[in-house]
Amino acid sequence: MTQITTVIFDMYETLVEEGHDKWRETFVEIIRHQNLNVEPELFWQTWYGLERQFRDRRTKPGVPFETYHHAWREAFAGAFTTLGLPGDPGSAIDRSMQDLSQRPPFEETRPALRLIQARCRTAILSNADEGYFRPNLRLLDDEIVANLSAVLTSEEAQCYKPQPEFFQEMLRRLGVTPQECLYVGDRQLEDVKGGGGVGMGTVWLNRSGTPLDPELPAPDHEIKSLLEIPDLLDRIADQKDGAC
């Protein structure tokens, strides 16, 4: 059987923090900077509802590719209109991009990646714009980044997870077969369905213990911490009579 040679990671909410609390901090700053009269949670929820429309349409056949910068700026414009606010969408998206470029790694990220890189090739495939992703990537650690075999964003690939073309382009760049890879991510749709759809082994990073969605593909493996991956690789190697 084929051995695992490569572990590919999602970026946001897998390697670096990107939850609601981080976004709320950004919205508080936008309100403060623009002197807007609105509650942060209402502003966030209004914007997020419009942002969801972008996520729903972006993988539909025939829909032109949109960057996050463009789609999120339009969502800010729509939120300001909906809430009757005299806001500046350009300033709001600039603040959002700046904050995204500084998202901190999870506490386990660096030690886990060092352990994994000692035995496997590693790569990152992320739904992200280049403008905020590349500065954020540098926060992982210079040595870790230097040891990555490939990095690919949705903006560079001009498509989004779970579209198979995105994952296939990563495989092409790495020069590996899907059977040699594990894809690790925090979302059942984008990561489990996306990676599994091209034949990769899938690892669902489920820190919060979210129940599986029965309407989506189940992962091959489920973990709560990146630090579980070395033991997982050992188990897979035992099953396959091989190692990284």
C-alpha positions as protocol buffer text, in pm:
chain_id: "A"
residue {
  index: 1
  type: MET
  ca { x: 0 y: 0 z: 0 }
}
residue {
  index: 2
  type: THR
  ca { x: 110 y: 360 z: -63 }
}
residue {
  index: 3
  type: GLN
  ca { x: 281 y: 529 z: 229 }
}
residue {
  index: 4
  type: ILE
  ca { x: 201 y: 882 z: 348 }
}
residue {
  index: 5
  type: THR
  ca { x: 477 y: 1119 z: 240 }
}
residue {
  index: 6
  type: THR
  ca { x: 301 y: 1456 z: 261 }
}
residue {
  index: 7
  type: VAL
  ca { x: 71 y: 1635 z: 504 }
}
residue {
  index: 8
  type: ILE
  ca { x: -116 y: 1933 z: 361 }
}
residue {
  index: 9
  type: PHE
  ca { x: -279 y: 2185 z: 594 }
}
residue {
  index: 10
  type: ASP
  ca { x: -559 y: 2435 z: 578 }
}
residue {
  index: 11
  type: MET
  ca { x: -450 y: 2770 z: 728 }
}
residue {
  index: 12
  type: TYR
  ca { x: -731 y: 2955 z: 904 }
}
residue {
  index: 13
  type: GLU
  ca { x: -877 y: 2797 z: 1218 }
}
residue {
  index: 14
  type: THR
  ca { x: -639 y: 2506 z: 1156 }
}
residue {
  index: 15
  type: LEU
  ca { x: -295 y: 2662 z: 1197 }
}
residue {
  index: 16
  type: VAL
  ca { x: -394 y: 3016 z: 1298 }
}
residue {
  index: 17
  type: GLU
  ca { x: -686 y: 3160 z: 1492 }
}
residue {
  index: 18
  type: GLU
  ca { x: -971 y: 3301 z: 1285 }
}
residue {
  index: 19
  type: GLY
  ca { x: -1287 y: 3273 z: 1494 }
}
residue {
  index: 20
  type: HIS
  ca { x: -1576 y: 3505 z: 1573 }
}
residue {
  index: 21
  type: ASP
  ca { x: -1387 y: 3672 z: 1861 }
}
residue {
  index: 22
  type: LYS
  ca { x: -1108 y: 3783 z: 1630 }
}
residue {
  index: 23
  type: TRP
  ca { x: -1354 y: 3925 z: 1380 }
}
residue {
  index: 24
  type: ARG
  ca { x: -1547 y: 4101 z: 1657 }
}
residue {
  index: 25
  type: GLU
  ca { x: -1228 y: 4282 z: 1757 }
}
residue {
  index: 26
  type: THR
  ca { x: -1193 y: 4401 z: 1399 }
}
residue {
  index: 27
  type: PHE
  ca { x: -1551 y: 4526 z: 1385 }
}
residue {
  index: 28
  type: VAL
  ca { x: -1508 y: 4712 z: 1714 }
}
residue {
  index: 29
  type: GLU
  ca { x: -1205 y: 4888 z: 1563 }
}
residue {
  index: 30
  type: ILE
  ca { x: -1393 y: 4974 z: 1243 }
}
residue {
  index: 31
  type: ILE
  ca { x: -1675 y: 5126 z: 1449 }
}
residue {
  index: 32
  type: ARG
  ca { x: -1429 y: 5323 z: 1663 }
}
residue {
  index: 33
  type: HIS
  ca { x: -1221 y: 5446 z: 1369 }
}
residue {
  index: 34
  type: GLN
  ca { x: -1523 y: 5554 z: 1162 }
}
residue {
  index: 35
  type: ASN
  ca { x: -1723 y: 5681 z: 1462 }
}
residue {
  index: 36
  type: LEU
  ca { x: -2023 y: 5465 z: 1373 }
}
residue {
  index: 37
  type: ASN
  ca { x: -2333 y: 5439 z: 1593 }
}
residue {
  index: 38
  type: VAL
  ca { x: -2397 y: 5065 z: 1585 }
}
residue {
  index: 39
  type: GLU
  ca { x: -2354 y: 4766 z: 1814 }
}
residue {
  index: 40
  type: PRO
  ca { x: -2061 y: 4547 z: 1706 }
}
residue {
  index: 41
  type: GLU
  ca { x: -2265 y: 4227 z: 1706 }
}
residue {
  index: 42
  type: LEU
  ca { x: -2541 y: 4375 z: 1489 }
}
residue {
  index: 43
  type: PHE
  ca { x: -2281 y: 4513 z: 1248 }
}
residue {
  index: 44
  type: TRP
  ca { x: -2106 y: 4175 z: 1235 }
}
residue {
  index: 45
  type: GLN
  ca { x: -2425 y: 3976 z: 1183 }
}
residue {
  index: 46
  type: THR
  ca { x: -2543 y: 4206 z: 904 }
}
residue {
  index: 47
  type: TRP
  ca { x: -2208 y: 4188 z: 727 }
}
residue {
  index: 48
  type: TYR
  ca { x: -2181 y: 3812 z: 782 }
}
residue {
  index: 49
  type: GLY
  ca { x: -2520 y: 3750 z: 624 }
}
residue {
  index: 50
  type: LEU
  ca { x: -2401 y: 3924 z: 308 }
}
residue {
  index: 51
  type: GLU
  ca { x: -2064 y: 3748 z: 323 }
}
residue {
  index: 52
  type: ARG
  ca { x: -2244 y: 3413 z: 332 }
}
residue {
  index: 53
  type: GLN
  ca { x: -2399 y: 3494 z: -6 }
}
residue {
  index: 54
  type: PHE
  ca { x: -2047 y: 3515 z: -148 }
}
residue {
  index: 55
  type: ARG
  ca { x: -1953 y: 3179 z: 4 }
}
residue {
  index: 56
  type: ASP
  ca { x: -2269 y: 3021 z: -136 }
}
residue {
  index: 57
  type: ARG
  ca { x: -2208 y: 3139 z: -492 }
}
residue {
  index: 58
  type: ARG
  ca { x: -1832 y: 3119 z: -527 }
}
residue {
  index: 59
  type: THR
  ca { x: -1810 y: 2750 z: -620 }
}
residue {
  index: 60
  type: LYS
  ca { x: -2110 y: 2741 z: -852 }
}
residue {
  index: 61
  type: PRO
  ca { x: -2034 y: 2657 z: -1217 }
}
residue {
  index: 62
  type: GLY
  ca { x: -1983 y: 2959 z: -1437 }
}
residue {
  index: 63
  type: VAL
  ca { x: -1949 y: 3211 z: -1153 }
}
residue {
  index: 64
  type: PRO
  ca { x: -1644 y: 3437 z: -1208 }
}
residue {
  index: 65
  type: PHE
  ca { x: -1375 y: 3420 z: -941 }
}
residue {
  index: 66
  type: GLU
  ca { x: -1389 y: 3690 z: -674 }
}
residue {
  index: 67
  type: THR
  ca { x: -1119 y: 3765 z: -421 }
}
residue {
  index: 68
  type: TYR
  ca { x: -1210 y: 3801 z: -56 }
}
residue {
  index: 69
  type: HIS
  ca { x: -1106 y: 4166 z: -79 }
}
residue {
  index: 70
  type: HIS
  ca { x: -1365 y: 4237 z: -348 }
}
residue {
  index: 71
  type: ALA
  ca { x: -1645 y: 4027 z: -197 }
}
residue {
  index: 72
  type: TRP
  ca { x: -1594 y: 4150 z: 158 }
}
residue {
  index: 73
  type: ARG
  ca { x: -1574 y: 4514 z: 49 }
}
residue {
  index: 74
  type: GLU
  ca { x: -1910 y: 4469 z: -123 }
}
residue {
  index: 75
  type: ALA
  ca { x: -2046 y: 4309 z: 195 }
}
residue {
  index: 76
  type: PHE
  ca { x: -1933 y: 4611 z: 397 }
}
residue {
  index: 77
  type: ALA
  ca { x: -2102 y: 4843 z: 148 }
}
residue {
  index: 78
  type: GLY
  ca { x: -2421 y: 4638 z: 178 }
}
residue {
  index: 79
  type: ALA
  ca { x: -2407 y: 4632 z: 557 }
}
residue {
  index: 80
  type: PHE
  ca { x: -2364 y: 5010 z: 575 }
}
residue {
  index: 81
  type: THR
  ca { x: -2663 y: 5055 z: 344 }
}
residue {
  index: 82
  type: THR
  ca { x: -2879 y: 4805 z: 533 }
}
residue {
  index: 83
  type: LEU
  ca { x: -2802 y: 4966 z: 869 }
}
residue {
  index: 84
  type: GLY
  ca { x: -2824 y: 5323 z: 741 }
}
residue {
  index: 85
  type: LEU
  ca { x: -2465 y: 5398 z: 837 }
}
residue {
  index: 86
  type: PRO
  ca { x: -2235 y: 5655 z: 669 }
}
residue {
  index: 87
  type: GLY
  ca { x: -1948 y: 5406 z: 662 }
}
residue {
  index: 88
  type: ASP
  ca { x: -1650 y: 5381 z: 429 }
}
residue {
  index: 89
  type: PRO
  ca { x: -1625 y: 5027 z: 282 }
}
residue {
  index: 90
  type: GLY
  ca { x: -1269 y: 5089 z: 161 }
}
residue {
  index: 91
  type: SER
  ca { x: -1146 y: 5178 z: 507 }
}
residue {
  index: 92
  type: ALA
  ca { x: -1335 y: 4884 z: 660 }
}
residue {
  index: 93
  type: ILE
  ca { x: -1184 y: 4629 z: 424 }
}
residue {
  index: 94
  type: ASP
  ca { x: -835 y: 4775 z: 472 }
}
residue {
  index: 95
  type: ARG
  ca { x: -870 y: 4728 z: 847 }
}
residue {
  index: 96
  type: SER
  ca { x: -998 y: 4374 z: 800 }
}
residue {
  index: 97
  type: MET
  ca { x: -710 y: 4277 z: 570 }
}
residue {
  index: 98
  type: GLN
  ca { x: -454 y: 4425 z: 810 }
}
residue {
  index: 99
  type: ASP
  ca { x: -599 y: 4230 z: 1104 }
}
residue {
  index: 100
  type: LEU
  ca { x: -615 y: 3908 z: 902 }
}
residue {
  index: 101
  type: SER
  ca { x: -247 y: 3941 z: 817 }
}
residue {
  index: 102
  type: GLN
  ca { x: -167 y: 3928 z: 1191 }
}
residue {
  index: 103
  type: ARG
  ca { x: -373 y: 3629 z: 1305 }
}
residue {
  index: 104
  type: PRO
  ca { x: -175 y: 3437 z: 1571 }
}
residue {
  index: 105
  type: PRO
  ca { x: -90 y: 3068 z: 1542 }
}
residue {
  index: 106
  type: PHE
  ca { x: -261 y: 2831 z: 1782 }
}
residue {
  index: 107
  type: GLU
  ca { x: -39 y: 2736 z: 2076 }
}
residue {
  index: 108
  type: GLU
  ca { x: 9 y: 2384 z: 1938 }
}
residue {
  index: 109
  type: THR
  ca { x: 83 y: 2489 z: 1579 }
}
residue {
  index: 110
  type: ARG
  ca { x: 457 y: 2543 z: 1588 }
}
residue {
  index: 111
  type: PRO
  ca { x: 552 y: 2236 z: 1795 }
}
residue {
  index: 112
  type: ALA
  ca { x: 319 y: 2016 z: 1591 }
}
residue {
  index: 113
  type: LEU
  ca { x: 457 y: 2137 z: 1259 }
}
residue {
  index: 114
  type: ARG
  ca { x: 815 y: 2084 z: 1374 }
}
residue {
  index: 115
  type: LEU
  ca { x: 737 y: 1725 z: 1469 }
}
residue {
  index: 116
  type: ILE
  ca { x: 558 y: 1657 z: 1142 }
}
residue {
  index: 117
  type: GLN
  ca { x: 824 y: 1826 z: 928 }
}
residue {
  index: 118
  type: ALA
  ca { x: 1086 y: 1600 z: 1085 }
}
residue {
  index: 119
  type: ARG
  ca { x: 925 y: 1304 z: 909 }
}
residue {
  index: 120
  type: CYS
  ca { x: 703 y: 1425 z: 622 }
}
residue {
  index: 121
  type: ARG
  ca { x: 682 y: 1690 z: 357 }
}
residue {
  index: 122
  type: THR
  ca { x: 435 y: 1963 z: 449 }
}
residue {
  index: 123
  type: ALA
  ca { x: 232 y: 2214 z: 250 }
}
residue {
  index: 124
  type: ILE
  ca { x: -47 y: 2468 z: 302 }
}
residue {
  index: 125
  type: LEU
  ca { x: -355 y: 2506 z: 82 }
}
residue {
  index: 126
  type: SER
  ca { x: -587 y: 2785 z: 192 }
}
residue {
  index: 127
  type: ASN
  ca { x: -893 y: 2979 z: 87 }
}
residue {
  index: 128
  type: ALA
  ca { x: -727 y: 3318 z: 119 }
}
residue {
  index: 129
  type: ASP
  ca { x: -609 y: 3630 z: -61 }
}
residue {
  index: 130
  type: GLU
  ca { x: -236 y: 3665 z: -117 }
}
residue {
  index: 131
  type: GLY
  ca { x: -231 y: 4014 z: 38 }
}
residue {
  index: 132
  type: TYR
  ca { x: -307 y: 3903 z: 392 }
}
residue {
  index: 133
  type: PHE
  ca { x: -203 y: 3537 z: 370 }
}
residue {
  index: 134
  type: ARG
  ca { x: 166 y: 3592 z: 292 }
}
residue {
  index: 135
  type: PRO
  ca { x: 235 y: 3827 z: 586 }
}
residue {
  index: 136
  type: ASN
  ca { x: 37 y: 3596 z: 813 }
}
residue {
  index: 137
  type: LEU
  ca { x: 235 y: 3295 z: 693 }
}
residue {
  index: 138
  type: ARG
  ca { x: 556 y: 3455 z: 819 }
}
residue {
  index: 139
  type: LEU
  ca { x: 420 y: 3451 z: 1174 }
}
residue {
  index: 140
  type: LEU
  ca { x: 437 y: 3071 z: 1183 }
}
residue {
  index: 141
  type: ASP
  ca { x: 818 y: 3068 z: 1210 }
}
residue {
  index: 142
  type: ASP
  ca { x: 1092 y: 3127 z: 953 }
}
residue {
  index: 143
  type: GLU
  ca { x: 1227 y: 2771 z: 972 }
}
residue {
  index: 144
  type: ILE
  ca { x: 881 y: 2614 z: 947 }
}
residue {
  index: 145
  type: VAL
  ca { x: 793 y: 2828 z: 644 }
}
residue {
  index: 146
  type: ALA
  ca { x: 1128 y: 2750 z: 478 }
}
residue {
  index: 147
  type: ASN
  ca { x: 1057 y: 2378 z: 519 }
}
residue {
  index: 148
  type: LEU
  ca { x: 717 y: 2392 z: 348 }
}
residue {
  index: 149
  type: SER
  ca { x: 724 y: 2210 z: 14 }
}
residue {
  index: 150
  type: ALA
  ca { x: 442 y: 2418 z: -137 }
}
residue {
  index: 151
  type: VAL
  ca { x: 196 y: 2694 z: -49 }
}
residue {
  index: 152
  type: LEU
  ca { x: -117 y: 2769 z: -253 }
}
residue {
  index: 153
  type: THR
  ca { x: -399 y: 3019 z: -200 }
}
residue {
  index: 154
  type: SER
  ca { x: -738 y: 3042 z: -363 }
}
residue {
  index: 155
  type: GLU
  ca { x: -640 y: 3375 z: -518 }
}
residue {
  index: 156
  type: GLU
  ca { x: -337 y: 3219 z: -687 }
}
residue {
  index: 157
  type: ALA
  ca { x: -534 y: 2912 z: -800 }
}
residue {
  index: 158
  type: GLN
  ca { x: -840 y: 3122 z: -894 }
}
residue {
  index: 159
  type: CYS
  ca { x: -1078 y: 2875 z: -729 }
}
residue {
  index: 160
  type: TYR
  ca { x: -1202 y: 2781 z: -382 }
}
residue {
  index: 161
  type: LYS
  ca { x: -1224 y: 2469 z: -171 }
}
residue {
  index: 162
  type: PRO
  ca { x: -1392 y: 2223 z: -205 }
}
residue {
  index: 163
  type: GLN
  ca { x: -1345 y: 2255 z: -583 }
}
residue {
  index: 164
  type: PRO
  ca { x: -1126 y: 1964 z: -696 }
}
residue {
  index: 165
  type: GLU
  ca { x: -914 y: 2183 z: -926 }
}
residue {
  index: 166
  type: PHE
  ca { x: -767 y: 2356 z: -622 }
}
residue {
  index: 167
  type: PHE
  ca { x: -647 y: 2031 z: -464 }
}
residue {
  index: 168
  type: GLN
  ca { x: -532 y: 1890 z: -797 }
}
residue {
  index: 169
  type: GLU
  ca { x: -313 y: 2194 z: -857 }
}
residue {
  index: 170
  type: MET
  ca { x: -148 y: 2136 z: -520 }
}
residue {
  index: 171
  type: LEU
  ca { x: -84 y: 1772 z: -608 }
}
residue {
  index: 172
  type: ARG
  ca { x: 68 y: 1881 z: -937 }
}
residue {
  index: 173
  type: ARG
  ca { x: 301 y: 2125 z: -766 }
}
residue {
  index: 174
  type: LEU
  ca { x: 409 y: 1868 z: -511 }
}
residue {
  index: 175
  type: GLY
  ca { x: 448 y: 1592 z: -768 }
}
residue {
  index: 176
  type: VAL
  ca { x: 266 y: 1339 z: -550 }
}
residue {
  index: 177
  type: THR
  ca { x: -36 y: 1113 z: -580 }
}
residue {
  index: 178
  type: PRO
  ca { x: -346 y: 1174 z: -366 }
}
residue {
  index: 179
  type: GLN
  ca { x: -284 y: 844 z: -187 }
}
residue {
  index: 180
  type: GLU
  ca { x: 46 y: 979 z: -52 }
}
residue {
  index: 181
  type: CYS
  ca { x: -124 y: 1275 z: 116 }
}
residue {
  index: 182
  type: LEU
  ca { x: -322 y: 1363 z: 423 }
}
residue {
  index: 183
  type: TYR
  ca { x: -523 y: 1684 z: 414 }
}
residue {
  index: 184
  type: VAL
  ca { x: -584 y: 1846 z: 754 }
}
residue {
  index: 185
  type: GLY
  ca { x: -854 y: 2109 z: 804 }
}
residue {
  index: 186
  type: ASP
  ca { x: -1125 y: 2229 z: 1039 }
}
residue {
  index: 187
  type: ARG
  ca { x: -1425 y: 2226 z: 800 }
}
residue {
  index: 188
  type: GLN
  ca { x: -1619 y: 1923 z: 688 }
}
residue {
  index: 189
  type: LEU
  ca { x: -1732 y: 2085 z: 363 }
}
residue {
  index: 190
  type: GLU
  ca { x: -1424 y: 2265 z: 237 }
}
residue {
  index: 191
  type: ASP
  ca { x: -1158 y: 2037 z: 382 }
}
residue {
  index: 192
  type: VAL
  ca { x: -1301 y: 1688 z: 424 }
}
residue {
  index: 193
  type: LYS
  ca { x: -1515 y: 1693 z: 111 }
}
residue {
  index: 194
  type: GLY
  ca { x: -1250 y: 1879 z: -86 }
}
residue {
  index: 195
  type: GLY
  ca { x: -951 y: 1665 z: 2 }
}
residue {
  index: 196
  type: GLY
  ca { x: -1142 y: 1340 z: -1 }
}
residue {
  index: 197
  type: GLY
  ca { x: -1298 y: 1426 z: -335 }
}
residue {
  index: 198
  type: VAL
  ca { x: -961 y: 1396 z: -509 }
}
residue {
  index: 199
  type: GLY
  ca { x: -856 y: 1084 z: -319 }
}
residue {
  index: 200
  type: MET
  ca { x: -652 y: 1231 z: -34 }
}
residue {
  index: 201
  type: GLY
  ca { x: -677 y: 1094 z: 317 }
}
residue {
  index: 202
  type: THR
  ca { x: -867 y: 1346 z: 527 }
}
residue {
  index: 203
  type: VAL
  ca { x: -813 y: 1458 z: 885 }
}
residue {
  index: 204
  type: TRP
  ca { x: -1086 y: 1668 z: 1043 }
}
residue {
  index: 205
  type: LEU
  ca { x: -946 y: 1896 z: 1312 }
}
residue {
  index: 206
  type: ASN
  ca { x: -1251 y: 1924 z: 1537 }
}
residue {
  index: 207
  type: ARG
  ca { x: -1131 y: 2117 z: 1841 }
}
residue {
  index: 208
  type: SER
  ca { x: -1482 y: 2194 z: 1966 }
}
residue {
  index: 209
  type: GLY
  ca { x: -1636 y: 1846 z: 1930 }
}
residue {
  index: 210
  type: THR
  ca { x: -1887 y: 1955 z: 1665 }
}
residue {
  index: 211
  type: PRO
  ca { x: -2114 y: 1665 z: 1556 }
}
residue {
  index: 212
  type: LEU
  ca { x: -2057 y: 1532 z: 1206 }
}
residue {
  index: 213
  type: ASP
  ca { x: -2295 y: 1660 z: 939 }
}
residue {
  index: 214
  type: PRO
  ca { x: -2447 y: 1339 z: 798 }
}
residue {
  index: 215
  type: GLU
  ca { x: -2511 y: 1513 z: 466 }
}
residue {
  index: 216
  type: LEU
  ca { x: -2139 y: 1567 z: 410 }
}
residue {
  index: 217
  type: PRO
  ca { x: -1859 y: 1311 z: 364 }
}
residue {
  index: 218
  type: ALA
  ca { x: -1712 y: 1177 z: 686 }
}
residue {
  index: 219
  type: PRO
  ca { x: -1336 y: 1223 z: 744 }
}
residue {
  index: 220
  type: ASP
  ca { x: -1097 y: 931 z: 746 }
}
residue {
  index: 221
  type: HIS
  ca { x: -966 y: 1055 z: 1081 }
}
residue {
  index: 222
  type: GLU
  ca { x: -1081 y: 1303 z: 1345 }
}
residue {
  index: 223
  type: ILE
  ca { x: -854 y: 1483 z: 1593 }
}
residue {
  index: 224
  type: LYS
  ca { x: -885 y: 1763 z: 1849 }
}
residue {
  index: 225
  type: SER
  ca { x: -526 y: 1885 z: 1833 }
}
residue {
  index: 226
  type: LEU
  ca { x: -254 y: 1910 z: 1571 }
}
residue {
  index: 227
  type: LEU
  ca { x: -26 y: 1736 z: 1820 }
}
residue {
  index: 228
  type: GLU
  ca { x: -222 y: 1415 z: 1757 }
}
residue {
  index: 229
  type: ILE
  ca { x: -94 y: 1395 z: 1400 }
}
residue {
  index: 230
  type: PRO
  ca { x: 243 y: 1225 z: 1470 }
}
residue {
  index: 231
  type: ASP
  ca { x: 65 y: 939 z: 1650 }
}
residue {
  index: 232
  type: LEU
  ca { x: -189 y: 925 z: 1368 }
}
residue {
  index: 233
  type: LEU
  ca { x: 94 y: 890 z: 1118 }
}
residue {
  index: 234
  type: ASP
  ca { x: 234 y: 604 z: 1324 }
}
residue {
  index: 235
  type: ARG
  ca { x: -100 y: 425 z: 1319 }
}
residue {
  index: 236
  type: ILE
  ca { x: -138 y: 473 z: 945 }
}
residue {
  index: 237
  type: ALA
  ca { x: 217 y: 350 z: 889 }
}
residue {
  index: 238
  type: ASP
  ca { x: 148 y: 37 z: 1096 }
}
residue {
  index: 239
  type: GLN
  ca { x: -165 y: -29 z: 894 }
}
residue {
  index: 240
  type: LYS
  ca { x: 12 y: 24 z: 565 }
}
residue {
  index: 241
  type: ASP
  ca { x: 343 y: -135 z: 655 }
}
residue {
  index: 242
  type: GLY
  ca { x: 515 y: 193 z: 575 }
}
residue {
  index: 243
  type: ALA
  ca { x: 627 y: 519 z: 724 }
}
residue {
  index: 244
  type: CYS
  ca { x: 697 y: 875 z: 612 }
}
